[in-house]
Each structure stands twice: as structure tokens, then as C-alpha cells.
């Protein structure tokens, strides 16, 4: 069963794979996967997002804070986003 959050993020990236918003969400997701490195993300990049995009970004951060990353759905979503950005 897919989570609404990842479905919504994927839908936004599908709509405009090379937009600043899509690339920002993708960068955030990549960063959240690297907890050992401190999940370093430049918060000023949130300015590239509209209010809905920021809501999704905050929800992704909350998912990381709850320790709910890197399940099969996350990995599948990331592979799909990477393909969209690469092949657009």
C-alpha cells in the first residue's frame, strides 16, 4: 500500500521533472537518506518550493525524524524519481 506522502511527491516530480521544486524535493530525499552524514540540507532551498511543496518537504523531514525511511516503497519512489529526473 502506498503512502499518500510519497505518492504526492512522485506526482509533483512527474509533473515537472526538471523544475527547481522537483530537484529540491529530490535533493532533500537524498539528504534524508544520509543520516550518518547529518542530513545536511541547505534550508534556503525551501524557497524554491511553493507552500504545498514545503508541506511535502516538512512531511518528508517528519518521516525521517520518526525513523520511517528506506522501506521498499521509499526505494521504489526514489528509483522512479531518479529515472524521471535523468530521462525527464
Secondary structure as GFF3:
##gff-version 3
##sequence-region A 1 88
A	DSSP	alpha_helix	4	15	.	.	.	ID=ss1
A	DSSP	alpha_helix	20	32	.	.	.	ID=ss2
A	DSSP	three_ten_helix	35	37	.	.	.	ID=ss3
A	DSSP	three_ten_helix	43	48	.	.	.	ID=ss4
A	DSSP	alpha_helix	51	65	.	.	.	ID=ss5
A	DSSP	alpha_helix	72	87	.	.	.	ID=ss6
###
